[in-house]
Amino acid sequence: ASDVYKRQLLYLWQKEDFPMKEIKIKNVTIGTGLPKICVPIVETSTDAIMKKITNFNRPDIDLIEWRMDYMEQATDISAMIETARLIQQALPEKPLLATFRTKQEGGEQSLPLADYLNLNLELAKSGYTDIIDLEFFCTEDSKKLSSVIEEIKDTHTTVLLSNHDFQKTPSKEEILQRLNGMQEIGGDIAKIAVMPNTTTDVLTLLSATCEMAEKASVPIVTMSMGKLGAISRISGSTFGSAITFGALGQTSAPGQLAVEELSTILHCLG
C-alpha cells in the first residue's frame, strides 16, 4: 500500500468507533468468550488425512484448519474439493478453514496468483469449506482482491484475510494499518502473525491487538510466533485475539502449543 493509503487507513481507524462483530459458524461463535482453538491438518495426501481425521473429533478443538499447501495434489482442484468433502463428512460439526499458505508467507508451495485465487474460489463454490484464508498481500491489485472476496462471500463462505511475517515484528502502527486494511476491504476475520526478535516485539504485538480489538468491526486473530511469543497464543481473552492455533502432533507454525495444554491454560486464564 502507498503511504497515502496507509495514512487514510490509520485515519479511519482512529476516527471510527467500530463495534466488535461476532461470527457464528455451525455451533462455534468467533469473537466472544474464550479464544477458539483451531488445529491444523498437515498431511500430504487424502488417504493420510482420513487415517487421522477421527483424532480431531474432540471437544477441545473448535475449528479445523486444512493446510492445502502440504498436499501433493494441491494444484488439482477436483482432488482438493473431494478432500474437503471427505473432511466435512468426517467432522460435520467442526467449522473447516481451508488454507493454501504460499511460500512467500511461510507455506510449503507457491502458486501463480490466478491459480491461487481460483483454487480458493472453487473451494468456496463447492460448499465443502466454511472459511477461506486469503493472504492480504497476495496481490497489489486491491480491486482484484476485493472482487474475489465478494465472490467468496456470495457463496456464504467466511473470508479470513491473513498476513505472516516470519522475519520480524512490524511497528505497532503498521500492524494496526494491516489489520484495519483487512476489515476495510471486506474480510470477515483479520489475522496477522509475526516473528519476535525481542520481548519488546511481543509487547508490540499484544498492544496492537488490544487497541485493534477495541475498535475492530470484525474478529481479529493475532500471534507472536516462536517460543518467545508463546504467551500471545494463550492471552486472547485478555488482549482480544479471537482464535488461537494449537497442535495435534505436527505443528504448522513455530511456537504452537499442544492442544491439550492450550485448552487447559485458556480455561484457567478465562
Backbone as JSON, one array per atom type, in Angstrom:
{
  "sequence": "ASDVYKRQLLYLWQKEDFPMKEIKIKNVTIGTGLPKICVPIVETSTDAIMKKITNFNRPDIDLIEWRMDYMEQATDISAMIETARLIQQALPEKPLLATFRTKQEGGEQSLPLADYLNLNLELAKSGYTDIIDLEFFCTEDSKKLSSVIEEIKDTHTTVLLSNHDFQKTPSKEEILQRLNGMQEIGGDIAKIAVMPNTTTDVLTLLSATCEMAEKASVPIVTMSMGKLGAISRISGSTFGSAITFGALGQTSAPGQLAVEELSTILHCLG",
  "N": [[0.83, -1.19, 0.0], [0.39, 2.3, -0.66], [2.0, 5.2, 0.87], [0.14, 7.2, 1.25], [-2.27, 5.78, 1.17], [-1.93, 4.19, 3.44], [-1.93, 6.16, 5.43], [-4.54, 7.05, 5.16], [-5.99, 4.77, 5.94], [-5.15, 4.53, 8.61], [-6.17, 6.89, 9.61], [-8.93, 6.46, 9.34], [-9.18, 4.31, 11.08], [-8.57, 5.56, 13.51], [-10.6, 7.4, 13.73], [-13.11, 6.13, 13.65], [-15.5, 4.33, 15.62], [-15.69, 1.21, 16.05], [-18.01, -1.4, 16.56], [-17.42, -4.61, 17.97], [-17.73, -7.45, 15.96], [-19.43, -10.49, 16.01], [-19.05, -13.78, 14.75], [-20.87, -16.51, 13.79], [-20.35, -19.83, 13.1], [-21.53, -22.84, 12.19], [-21.72, -24.47, 15.22], [-20.04, -22.78, 16.54], [-19.02, -19.76, 17.9], [-17.24, -17.08, 16.91], [-15.32, -14.55, 18.26], [-16.36, -13.99, 20.69], [-16.4, -14.89, 24.16], [-14.09, -17.47, 25.27], [-10.97, -17.6, 23.43], [-11.16, -19.33, 20.36], [-10.08, -22.62, 19.66], [-8.07, -23.66, 17.07], [-6.97, -26.26, 15.04], [-4.43, -27.5, 12.97], [-4.51, -29.53, 9.99], [-2.0, -31.29, 8.52], [-1.26, -33.17, 6.66], [0.02, -34.98, 3.77], [-1.47, -36.26, 1.86], [-4.76, -37.32, 0.78], [-5.53, -39.84, 1.7], [-3.86, -40.13, 3.95], [-4.86, -38.1, 5.54], [-7.47, -39.03, 6.07], [-6.95, -41.26, 7.61], [-6.25, -40.18, 10.01], [-8.22, -38.48, 10.75], [-10.31, -38.88, 12.62], [-9.1, -38.37, 15.02], [-9.34, -35.7, 15.4], [-11.85, -35.18, 16.23], [-12.85, -34.04, 18.83], [-13.74, -32.46, 21.95], [-12.1, -30.32, 22.77], [-11.21, -29.07, 20.54], [-12.08, -26.55, 18.43], [-12.17, -25.56, 15.78], [-11.08, -26.66, 12.51], [-8.14, -26.4, 10.66], [-7.34, -26.86, 7.41], [-4.47, -27.38, 5.83], [-3.77, -26.86, 2.77], [-1.5, -26.47, 1.25], [0.34, -28.35, 2.01], [-0.36, -30.58, 0.66], [0.19, -33.11, -1.79], [-1.31, -33.11, -4.09], [-2.1, -30.5, -4.47], [-2.47, -28.72, -6.58], [-4.49, -29.74, -8.04], [-7.63, -29.09, -8.5], [-10.09, -30.48, -8.45], [-9.41, -32.71, -6.92], [-8.83, -31.44, -4.52], [-11.31, -30.4, -3.8], [-12.73, -32.78, -3.43], [-11.33, -33.83, -1.25], [-11.91, -31.91, 0.68], [-14.65, -32.37, 0.88], [-14.67, -34.93, 2.03], [-13.45, -34.44, 4.49], [-15.32, -32.71, 5.67], [-17.46, -34.45, 5.78], [-16.53, -36.34, 7.61], [-16.14, -34.8, 9.89], [-18.56, -33.25, 10.67], [-19.51, -31.34, 12.5], [-17.52, -29.55, 12.98], [-16.24, -26.4, 12.13], [-14.62, -25.78, 9.03], [-11.59, -24.5, 8.04], [-10.05, -23.6, 5.17], [-6.84, -23.46, 3.91], [-4.37, -22.3, 1.78], [-1.24, -21.82, 2.21], [1.12, -19.7, 0.99], [4.53, -19.92, -0.22], [5.88, -17.52, 0.08], [4.81, -16.52, 2.37], [5.51, -18.29, 4.3], [4.6, -20.85, 3.73], [4.32, -24.17, 2.19], [4.33, -24.45, -0.57], [4.26, -22.75, -3.78], [1.99, -20.88, -5.81], [0.9, -19.66, -8.99], [-0.68, -16.44, -9.1], [-3.28, -16.34, -10.31], [-4.03, -19.03, -10.27], [-3.96, -19.54, -7.55], [-6.0, -17.85, -6.54], [-8.17, -18.89, -7.94], [-8.29, -21.54, -7.0], [-9.08, -21.13, -4.31], [-11.52, -19.83, -4.71], [-13.05, -21.76, -6.11], [-13.17, -23.79, -4.2], [-14.73, -22.51, -2.27], [-17.12, -22.24, -3.71], [-17.83, -24.89, -3.89], [-19.01, -25.54, -1.5], [-18.02, -27.07, 0.54], [-16.33, -26.07, 2.42], [-15.99, -23.92, 5.24], [-14.67, -21.59, 5.93], [-12.45, -19.5, 4.19], [-9.04, -18.9, 3.83], [-7.42, -16.07, 2.78], [-4.55, -14.51, 1.58], [-3.61, -11.33, 2.5], [-1.75, -9.78, 1.15], [-1.52, -11.02, -1.29], [-1.86, -9.99, -3.79], [-1.16, -6.85, -5.4], [-3.19, -5.52, -6.46], [-5.84, -4.05, -5.39], [-8.5, -3.91, -6.19], [-8.92, -6.3, -7.56], [-8.51, -8.14, -5.46], [-10.58, -7.37, -3.73], [-12.77, -8.0, -5.33], [-12.59, -10.82, -5.53], [-12.91, -11.49, -2.86], [-15.58, -10.69, -2.48], [-16.85, -12.46, -4.24], [-16.34, -14.91, -3.02], [-17.65, -14.53, -0.57], [-20.22, -14.34, -1.51], [-20.89, -16.96, -1.8], [-21.62, -17.68, 0.65], [-19.52, -18.24, 2.31], [-17.16, -17.72, 4.83], [-14.62, -15.21, 4.92], [-11.32, -15.15, 5.79], [-8.82, -12.91, 6.14], [-5.32, -12.77, 5.87], [-1.95, -12.24, 7.12], [1.51, -12.86, 7.26], [4.61, -12.65, 8.85], [7.64, -13.93, 8.96], [10.09, -13.06, 9.68], [10.31, -10.75, 11.25], [8.87, -8.36, 13.61], [6.58, -6.02, 12.72], [6.16, -2.43, 13.17], [3.96, -1.11, 15.71], [2.1, 0.66, 14.63], [2.12, -0.14, 11.94], [1.14, -2.78, 12.14], [-1.47, -2.26, 13.02], [-2.42, -0.83, 10.81], [-2.4, -2.8, 8.82], [-4.23, -4.74, 9.82], [-6.52, -3.17, 9.98], [-6.78, -2.53, 7.3], [-7.52, -5.02, 6.29], [-10.12, -5.4, 7.3], [-11.37, -3.22, 6.15], [-11.33, -3.79, 3.43], [-13.05, -5.86, 3.24], [-12.77, -8.29, 4.61], [-13.96, -10.93, 6.71], [-12.8, -11.88, 8.99], [-9.8, -10.86, 10.5], [-6.37, -11.49, 10.35], [-3.08, -11.63, 11.72], [0.25, -12.73, 11.88], [3.37, -12.65, 13.45], [6.98, -12.52, 13.74], [8.83, -12.45, 16.68], [11.8, -10.81, 17.78], [12.71, -9.83, 20.08], [11.66, -9.4, 23.52], [10.27, -7.04, 23.63], [9.17, -6.89, 21.11], [7.13, -8.77, 21.32], [5.46, -7.49, 23.14], [4.76, -5.33, 21.56], [3.14, -6.52, 19.6], [1.03, -7.5, 21.24], [0.05, -5.13, 22.34], [-0.87, -3.81, 20.04], [-2.85, -5.62, 19.32], [-4.67, -5.36, 21.46], [-5.53, -2.69, 21.15], [-6.64, -2.75, 18.57], [-8.67, -4.65, 18.86], [-10.49, -3.3, 20.42], [-11.64, -1.52, 18.66], [-12.25, -2.79, 16.3], [-14.35, -3.94, 13.62], [-14.65, -6.5, 12.99], [-13.9, -9.9, 14.03], [-10.6, -10.34, 15.29], [-7.42, -11.93, 14.78], [-4.42, -12.67, 16.21], [-0.91, -13.33, 16.54], [2.23, -13.85, 18.09], [5.02, -15.42, 17.0], [7.0, -18.48, 17.57], [8.96, -19.63, 20.45], [9.41, -17.42, 22.05], [7.2, -15.85, 21.63], [5.09, -17.3, 22.65], [3.32, -16.68, 24.7], [1.44, -15.03, 23.54], [-0.3, -16.74, 22.34], [-1.95, -17.7, 24.27], [-3.21, -15.64, 25.48], [-5.48, -14.46, 24.47], [-7.98, -13.93, 25.63], [-7.44, -11.79, 27.27], [-6.25, -9.8, 25.65], [-7.62, -9.76, 23.2], [-7.55, -11.45, 20.91], [-9.25, -13.63, 18.77], [-9.06, -16.27, 17.91], [-6.96, -19.07, 18.45], [-4.11, -21.05, 17.61], [-3.46, -24.44, 17.88], [-1.6, -27.53, 18.3], [-1.9, -30.88, 17.16], [-0.02, -33.23, 17.36], [2.03, -32.88, 14.65], [3.25, -29.56, 14.14], [2.19, -26.51, 12.49], [3.3, -24.07, 12.48], [5.9, -22.15, 14.05], [6.1, -22.34, 17.6], [3.56, -23.2, 18.28], [1.38, -24.62, 20.68], [0.69, -27.78, 22.26], [-2.58, -29.11, 21.85], [-3.96, -30.02, 24.12], [-2.59, -28.82, 26.3], [-2.94, -26.15, 25.6], [-5.76, -25.82, 25.71], [-6.24, -26.29, 28.45], [-4.8, -24.18, 29.67], [-6.07, -21.91, 28.56], [-8.67, -22.15, 29.66], [-8.07, -21.9, 32.35], [-7.06, -19.27, 32.48], [-9.24, -17.94, 31.43]],
  "CA": [[0.0, 0.0, 0.0], [1.14, 3.54, -0.7], [1.99, 5.92, 2.14], [-1.14, 7.93, 1.34], [-3.29, 4.79, 1.52], [-1.7, 3.81, 4.83], [-2.39, 7.26, 6.29], [-6.01, 7.07, 5.12], [-6.47, 3.67, 6.77], [-4.91, 4.85, 10.01], [-7.11, 7.96, 9.96], [-10.24, 5.83, 9.53], [-9.12, 3.51, 12.3], [-8.56, 6.44, 14.67], [-11.82, 8.21, 13.81], [-14.32, 5.34, 13.8], [-15.66, 3.52, 16.82], [-16.29, 0.01, 15.49], [-18.43, -2.44, 17.49], [-16.89, -5.92, 17.61], [-18.69, -8.3, 15.3], [-19.29, -11.91, 16.26], [-19.38, -14.62, 13.61], [-21.25, -17.87, 14.18], [-20.19, -20.83, 12.06], [-22.03, -24.05, 12.81], [-22.0, -24.22, 16.64], [-18.91, -22.04, 17.08], [-19.12, -18.31, 17.76], [-15.91, -16.47, 16.92], [-15.38, -13.14, 18.64], [-16.9, -13.87, 22.03], [-15.97, -15.97, 25.04], [-12.69, -17.84, 25.15], [-10.48, -17.78, 22.06], [-11.46, -20.65, 19.83], [-8.87, -23.38, 19.33], [-8.03, -24.18, 15.71], [-5.87, -27.21, 14.93], [-4.17, -27.74, 11.55], [-4.24, -30.82, 9.35], [-0.83, -31.02, 7.68], [-0.89, -34.39, 5.94], [0.37, -34.74, 2.37], [-2.4, -36.95, 0.96], [-6.12, -37.52, 1.29], [-5.54, -41.09, 2.48], [-3.23, -39.87, 5.25], [-5.8, -37.29, 6.32], [-8.6, -39.83, 6.51], [-6.49, -42.18, 8.64], [-6.08, -39.46, 11.27], [-9.27, -37.47, 10.9], [-11.12, -39.07, 13.82], [-8.37, -37.79, 16.15], [-9.7, -34.29, 15.52], [-13.23, -35.08, 16.7], [-12.75, -33.96, 20.29], [-14.37, -31.21, 22.4], [-11.19, -29.19, 22.98], [-10.89, -28.49, 19.24], [-13.26, -25.82, 17.93], [-12.11, -25.44, 14.33], [-10.03, -27.41, 11.83], [-7.51, -25.73, 9.52], [-6.77, -27.79, 6.44], [-3.37, -26.73, 5.12], [-3.72, -27.44, 1.42], [-0.16, -26.37, 0.66], [1.08, -29.57, 2.34], [-0.87, -31.68, -0.15], [0.87, -33.41, -3.04], [-2.24, -32.81, -5.18], [-2.64, -29.17, -4.19], [-2.82, -28.0, -7.81], [-5.63, -30.44, -8.64], [-8.8, -28.51, -7.82], [-11.08, -31.54, -8.22], [-8.93, -33.52, -5.78], [-8.96, -30.63, -3.31], [-12.74, -30.34, -3.47], [-13.11, -34.09, -2.9], [-10.75, -33.94, 0.09], [-12.72, -31.05, 1.55], [-15.92, -33.08, 1.11], [-14.44, -36.04, 2.95], [-13.19, -33.87, 5.82], [-16.61, -32.24, 6.19], [-18.28, -35.64, 6.07], [-16.0, -36.99, 8.8], [-16.24, -33.88, 11.03], [-19.63, -32.34, 10.26], [-19.78, -30.3, 13.48], [-16.36, -28.67, 13.11], [-16.0, -25.49, 11.0], [-13.39, -26.09, 8.3], [-10.84, -23.38, 7.46], [-9.19, -24.07, 4.1], [-5.72, -22.54, 3.77], [-3.18, -22.57, 0.97], [-0.25, -20.84, 2.64], [2.14, -19.62, -0.04], [5.9, -19.93, 0.27], [6.3, -16.17, 0.47], [4.31, -16.25, 3.72], [5.88, -19.37, 5.19], [3.97, -22.11, 3.37], [5.1, -25.26, 1.6], [4.34, -24.38, -2.03], [3.85, -21.5, -4.42], [1.06, -20.98, -6.93], [0.63, -18.39, -9.69], [-1.79, -15.73, -8.48], [-4.57, -16.73, -10.88], [-4.33, -20.38, -9.78], [-4.21, -19.41, -6.1], [-7.33, -17.26, -6.33], [-9.17, -19.81, -8.49], [-8.42, -22.66, -6.07], [-9.88, -20.71, -3.17], [-12.89, -19.53, -5.14], [-13.75, -23.0, -6.43], [-13.47, -24.46, -2.94], [-15.88, -21.82, -1.67], [-18.3, -22.58, -4.5], [-18.18, -26.29, -3.67], [-19.81, -25.65, -0.29], [-17.42, -28.01, 1.48], [-15.48, -25.39, 3.4], [-16.73, -22.87, 5.93], [-13.84, -20.37, 5.96], [-11.33, -19.48, 3.25], [-7.94, -17.99, 4.17], [-6.81, -15.35, 1.66], [-3.44, -13.67, 2.02], [-3.91, -9.91, 2.26], [-0.78, -9.23, 0.21], [-1.34, -11.93, -2.43], [-1.83, -9.14, -4.98], [-1.16, -5.41, -5.16], [-4.41, -5.01, -7.1], [-6.88, -4.09, -4.36], [-9.8, -4.16, -6.82], [-9.0, -7.74, -7.81], [-8.69, -8.81, -4.18], [-11.93, -7.06, -3.26], [-13.72, -8.74, -6.16], [-12.54, -12.22, -5.14], [-13.53, -11.56, -1.53], [-17.04, -10.63, -2.64], [-17.29, -13.7, -4.88], [-16.32, -15.97, -2.0], [-18.71, -14.24, 0.4], [-21.5, -14.63, -2.17], [-21.17, -18.39, -1.63], [-21.89, -17.81, 2.09], [-18.3, -18.72, 2.95], [-16.46, -16.67, 5.58], [-13.29, -14.89, 4.42], [-10.3, -14.75, 6.74], [-7.67, -12.3, 5.48], [-4.17, -13.04, 6.73], [-0.61, -11.77, 6.78], [2.51, -13.53, 8.08], [5.98, -12.17, 8.73], [8.47, -14.88, 9.69], [11.39, -12.46, 9.92], [10.34, -9.64, 12.21], [7.61, -7.78, 14.07], [6.45, -4.64, 12.26], [5.79, -1.46, 14.19], [2.57, -1.16, 16.14], [1.3, 1.4, 13.64], [1.99, -0.97, 10.74], [0.23, -3.89, 12.45], [-2.82, -1.71, 13.04], [-2.79, -0.49, 9.44], [-2.69, -4.03, 8.08], [-5.48, -5.31, 10.31], [-7.62, -2.3, 9.58], [-6.94, -2.7, 5.87], [-8.22, -6.27, 6.05], [-11.56, -5.22, 7.53], [-11.86, -2.21, 5.22], [-11.5, -4.36, 2.09], [-14.16, -6.8, 3.27], [-12.53, -9.54, 5.33], [-14.84, -11.22, 7.84], [-11.87, -12.06, 10.1], [-8.48, -10.31, 10.16], [-5.34, -12.25, 11.07], [-1.68, -11.34, 11.48], [1.23, -13.5, 12.68], [4.67, -12.01, 13.28], [8.09, -13.17, 14.46], [9.52, -11.55, 17.61], [13.23, -10.97, 18.0], [12.93, -9.39, 21.46], [10.42, -9.38, 24.29], [9.57, -5.82, 23.26], [8.37, -7.21, 19.93], [5.92, -9.45, 21.79], [4.61, -6.44, 23.72], [4.23, -4.54, 20.44], [2.02, -7.27, 19.02], [-0.07, -7.55, 22.19], [-0.51, -3.78, 22.44], [-1.64, -3.58, 18.82], [-4.03, -6.48, 19.42], [-5.6, -4.76, 22.41], [-6.12, -1.48, 20.56], [-7.47, -3.11, 17.42], [-9.85, -5.37, 19.33], [-11.44, -2.33, 20.96], [-12.25, -0.73, 17.59], [-12.49, -3.57, 15.09], [-15.72, -4.34, 13.27], [-14.61, -7.95, 12.73], [-12.98, -10.59, 14.95], [-9.2, -10.32, 14.87], [-6.6, -13.06, 15.22], [-3.02, -12.25, 16.17], [0.02, -14.17, 17.29], [3.67, -13.67, 18.01], [5.43, -16.81, 16.8], [8.18, -18.98, 18.26], [8.86, -19.78, 21.91], [9.37, -16.1, 22.67], [5.86, -15.28, 21.52], [4.08, -18.29, 23.04], [2.31, -16.07, 25.57], [0.38, -14.44, 22.72], [-1.24, -17.8, 21.94], [-2.82, -18.05, 25.4], [-3.68, -14.41, 26.12], [-6.54, -13.83, 23.68], [-9.06, -13.43, 26.5], [-7.01, -10.51, 27.83], [-5.89, -8.79, 24.66], [-8.64, -9.65, 22.18], [-7.44, -12.32, 19.75], [-10.44, -14.48, 18.83], [-8.72, -17.66, 17.59], [-5.57, -19.44, 18.67], [-3.8, -22.27, 16.88], [-2.77, -25.45, 18.65], [-1.08, -28.65, 17.52], [-2.22, -32.25, 17.49], [1.09, -33.87, 16.66], [2.9, -31.96, 13.91], [2.85, -28.16, 14.13], [2.22, -25.84, 11.19], [3.99, -22.79, 12.67], [6.72, -22.2, 15.26], [5.52, -21.85, 18.84], [2.25, -23.76, 18.6], [1.3, -25.49, 21.85], [-0.17, -28.96, 22.13], [-3.96, -28.68, 22.06], [-4.36, -30.3, 25.5], [-2.02, -27.76, 27.14], [-3.57, -24.88, 25.22], [-7.11, -25.78, 26.24], [-6.17, -26.17, 29.9], [-4.35, -22.83, 30.04], [-7.13, -20.96, 28.2], [-9.75, -22.22, 30.64], [-7.57, -21.34, 33.63], [-6.99, -17.81, 32.34], [-10.57, -17.41, 31.13]],
  "C": [[0.87, 1.25, 0.0], [1.09, 4.22, 0.66], [0.68, 6.67, 2.35], [-2.24, 6.98, 1.79], [-3.16, 4.38, 2.98], [-2.21, 4.9, 5.77], [-3.91, 7.33, 6.32], [-6.59, 5.98, 6.0], [-6.31, 3.98, 8.25], [-5.87, 5.93, 10.49], [-8.49, 7.36, 10.23], [-10.28, 5.05, 10.83], [-9.21, 4.38, 13.54], [-9.91, 7.14, 14.85], [-13.05, 7.38, 14.15], [-14.32, 4.55, 15.11], [-16.42, 2.26, 16.4], [-16.76, -0.92, 16.61], [-17.88, -3.79, 17.03], [-18.01, -6.79, 17.05], [-18.41, -9.76, 15.63], [-19.72, -12.67, 15.01], [-19.69, -16.02, 14.11], [-21.15, -18.79, 12.98], [-20.48, -22.2, 12.68], [-22.33, -23.76, 14.28], [-20.9, -23.42, 17.32], [-19.1, -20.55, 16.82], [-17.74, -17.71, 17.95], [-16.05, -14.99, 17.25], [-16.0, -12.92, 20.0], [-16.44, -15.07, 22.86], [-14.49, -16.26, 24.9], [-12.25, -17.87, 23.69], [-10.76, -19.2, 21.6], [-10.17, -21.33, 19.38], [-9.01, -23.99, 17.94], [-6.79, -25.07, 15.58], [-5.67, -27.55, 13.45], [-4.04, -29.21, 11.18], [-3.11, -30.58, 8.35], [-0.34, -32.29, 6.98], [-0.7, -34.09, 4.45], [-0.56, -35.42, 1.37], [-3.76, -37.1, 1.61], [-6.19, -38.78, 2.15], [-4.96, -40.88, 3.87], [-4.14, -39.05, 6.14], [-6.9, -38.16, 6.9], [-8.21, -40.85, 7.58], [-6.43, -41.5, 10.01], [-7.26, -38.57, 11.63], [-10.09, -37.64, 12.18], [-10.42, -38.52, 15.07], [-8.8, -36.35, 16.43], [-11.12, -34.09, 16.06], [-13.25, -35.14, 18.22], [-13.21, -32.58, 20.74], [-13.41, -30.05, 22.6], [-10.67, -28.61, 21.66], [-12.16, -27.85, 18.69], [-13.32, -25.77, 16.41], [-10.98, -26.31, 13.79], [-9.48, -26.52, 10.71], [-6.89, -26.79, 8.63], [-5.73, -27.05, 5.61], [-3.15, -27.41, 3.77], [-2.32, -27.43, 0.83], [0.73, -27.56, 1.02], [0.72, -30.71, 1.38], [-0.1, -31.85, -1.45], [0.0, -33.06, -4.24], [-2.83, -31.4, -5.07], [-3.07, -28.41, -5.43], [-4.0, -28.62, -8.54], [-6.9, -30.02, -7.91], [-9.85, -29.58, -7.52], [-10.7, -32.4, -7.02], [-9.08, -32.75, -4.48], [-10.43, -30.54, -2.87], [-13.19, -31.66, -2.86], [-12.56, -34.29, -1.5], [-11.54, -33.11, 1.09], [-14.05, -31.74, 1.88], [-15.76, -34.19, 2.14], [-14.17, -35.54, 4.37], [-14.5, -33.41, 6.46], [-17.5, -33.4, 6.57], [-17.84, -36.31, 7.37], [-16.17, -36.14, 10.05], [-17.32, -32.83, 10.76], [-19.89, -31.19, 11.22], [-18.66, -29.26, 13.59], [-16.26, -27.72, 11.91], [-14.65, -25.78, 10.37], [-12.82, -24.83, 7.66], [-9.88, -23.95, 6.43], [-8.11, -23.03, 3.83], [-4.68, -23.09, 2.81], [-2.19, -21.48, 1.33], [0.9, -20.84, 1.62], [3.54, -19.57, 0.58], [6.34, -18.55, 0.75], [5.8, -15.78, 1.85], [4.51, -17.45, 4.64], [5.29, -20.72, 4.87], [4.9, -23.07, 2.66], [5.24, -25.16, 0.09], [4.01, -22.97, -2.5], [2.86, -21.81, -5.53], [1.03, -19.64, -7.66], [-0.63, -17.76, -9.12], [-3.15, -16.21, -9.0], [-4.99, -18.11, -10.37], [-4.68, -20.37, -8.3], [-5.63, -18.9, -5.84], [-8.42, -18.22, -6.82], [-9.38, -21.01, -7.58], [-9.32, -22.28, -4.9], [-11.33, -20.43, -3.55], [-13.67, -20.8, -5.44], [-14.07, -23.81, -5.18], [-14.67, -23.84, -2.25], [-17.17, -22.2, -2.39], [-18.76, -24.01, -4.24], [-19.09, -26.47, -2.45], [-19.23, -26.56, 0.76], [-16.43, -27.37, 2.45], [-16.24, -24.22, 3.99], [-16.0, -21.53, 5.92], [-12.72, -20.54, 4.94], [-10.31, -18.47, 3.75], [-7.39, -17.4, 2.88], [-5.7, -14.47, 2.2], [-3.66, -12.23, 1.56], [-2.99, -9.3, 1.2], [-0.54, -10.17, -0.98], [-1.28, -11.17, -3.75], [-1.8, -7.68, -4.56], [-2.4, -4.75, -5.73], [-5.56, -5.13, -6.1], [-8.27, -4.35, -4.96], [-9.98, -5.65, -7.1], [-9.26, -8.5, -6.51], [-10.1, -8.6, -3.65], [-12.98, -7.86, -4.02], [-13.77, -10.21, -5.77], [-13.18, -12.42, -3.77], [-15.05, -11.58, -1.66], [-17.58, -11.91, -3.27], [-17.34, -14.84, -3.87], [-17.45, -15.75, -0.99], [-20.09, -14.5, -0.2], [-21.88, -16.1, -2.07], [-21.51, -18.72, -0.17], [-20.73, -18.48, 2.82], [-17.62, -17.54, 3.62], [-15.06, -16.47, 5.02], [-12.41, -14.43, 5.57], [-9.12, -14.19, 5.95], [-6.47, -12.39, 6.41], [-2.89, -12.4, 6.2], [0.37, -12.39, 7.76], [3.9, -12.97, 7.8], [6.86, -13.06, 9.59], [9.86, -14.33, 10.01], [11.41, -11.48, 11.08], [8.93, -9.32, 12.69], [7.55, -6.35, 13.58], [6.12, -3.71, 13.42], [4.32, -1.61, 14.55], [1.66, -0.47, 15.12], [1.07, 0.55, 12.39], [1.06, -2.15, 10.97], [-1.21, -3.41, 12.42], [-3.3, -1.38, 11.63], [-3.17, -1.73, 8.64], [-4.01, -4.64, 8.52], [-6.68, -4.47, 9.89], [-7.87, -2.41, 8.08], [-7.71, -3.96, 5.53], [-9.72, -6.11, 6.25], [-12.15, -4.22, 6.55], [-12.13, -2.81, 3.84], [-12.55, -5.46, 2.06], [-13.93, -8.12, 3.97], [-13.49, -9.71, 6.49], [-14.05, -11.41, 9.13], [-10.52, -11.55, 9.63], [-7.41, -10.97, 11.01], [-3.94, -11.76, 10.71], [-0.82, -12.16, 12.43], [2.61, -12.93, 12.39], [5.73, -12.74, 14.11], [8.76, -12.16, 15.39], [11.01, -11.85, 17.66], [13.63, -10.53, 19.4], [11.6, -9.47, 22.19], [9.61, -8.12, 23.99], [8.71, -6.04, 22.03], [7.06, -7.89, 20.33], [4.94, -8.42, 22.37], [4.0, -5.57, 22.63], [3.02, -5.22, 19.82], [0.82, -7.28, 19.95], [-0.74, -6.19, 22.34], [-1.37, -3.46, 21.22], [-2.93, -4.39, 18.83], [-5.09, -5.86, 20.31], [-6.3, -3.55, 21.8], [-7.06, -1.83, 19.41], [-8.76, -3.79, 17.85], [-10.91, -4.43, 19.86], [-12.21, -1.6, 19.87], [-12.68, -1.54, 16.39], [-13.96, -3.88, 14.88], [-15.8, -5.82, 12.95], [-13.74, -8.6, 13.79], [-11.55, -10.51, 14.4], [-8.46, -11.5, 15.49], [-5.15, -12.62, 15.11], [-2.17, -13.26, 16.93], [1.45, -13.73, 17.03], [4.26, -15.07, 18.02], [6.67, -17.18, 17.6], [7.96, -19.09, 19.76], [8.72, -18.43, 22.59], [7.96, -15.52, 22.68], [4.75, -16.19, 22.0], [2.97, -17.69, 23.9], [1.16, -15.48, 24.77], [-0.66, -15.47, 22.32], [-2.21, -18.16, 23.05], [-3.49, -16.83, 26.02], [-4.81, -13.72, 25.36], [-7.67, -13.27, 24.52], [-8.73, -12.05, 27.05], [-6.85, -9.44, 26.78], [-6.81, -8.73, 23.45], [-8.49, -10.49, 20.94], [-8.49, -13.43, 19.85], [-10.18, -15.95, 18.55], [-7.26, -17.88, 17.94], [-5.34, -20.81, 18.04], [-2.98, -23.22, 17.75], [-2.38, -26.62, 17.76], [-1.58, -29.98, 18.06], [-1.2, -33.11, 16.75], [1.96, -32.83, 15.99], [2.36, -30.54, 13.94], [2.9, -27.6, 12.71], [2.89, -24.48, 11.28], [4.77, -22.87, 13.97], [6.01, -21.62, 16.48], [4.16, -22.39, 19.18], [2.35, -24.72, 19.78], [0.44, -26.7, 21.54], [-1.59, -28.57, 22.55], [-4.42, -28.93, 23.5], [-3.86, -29.2, 26.44], [-2.72, -26.44, 26.87], [-4.97, -24.76, 25.81], [-7.11, -25.58, 27.75], [-5.81, -24.75, 30.32], [-5.42, -21.8, 29.73], [-8.27, -20.97, 29.21], [-9.33, -21.69, 32.01], [-7.57, -19.81, 33.57], [-8.37, -17.19, 32.15], [-11.47, -17.42, 32.34]]
}
